[in-house]
Amino acid sequence: MNNSVIELVSYKLKTDSTKEQLAATHSDVNTFLVEQPGFIHRSLSEDNDGLLYDIVYWQNMETAKKAGEAFMAHKAGQALVALCDENTISMRHMEALTETNTCTEAV
């Protein structure tokens, strides 16, 4: 079985970046993602220490990596990365071991 690929990016904002600036990137980032072949789902969350987790599901590793390269060259990606403390950025791709989904609409 060919399970999807999870892209997990964690980061903190720069000290001079605000949550309002981050929120202003959501629309463009989401528009970019839905236009990418293989895109399934994205969520962004934050833990109690201010570490942000951007989690994106892709159909396979090939589409995940191609989209990642395109994202870094796109204005939406550049705007988001400009807000991030580069020393805190961590990115990894993992194949899902098991999956289930009952949600049919975005929350």
Sequence and secondary structure as in RCSB ss.txt:
>XXXX:A:sequence
MNNSVIELVSYKLKTDSTKEQLAATHSDVNTFLVEQPGFIHRSLSEDNDGLLYDIVYWQNMETAKKAGEAFMAHK
AGQALVALCDENTISMRHMEALTETNTCTEAV
>XXXX:A:secstr
    EEEEEEE B TT  HHHHHHHHHHHHHHHHTSTTEEEEEEEE TTS EEEEEEESSHHHHHHHHHHHHHSH
HHHHHHHHB GGG EEEEEE S       S  
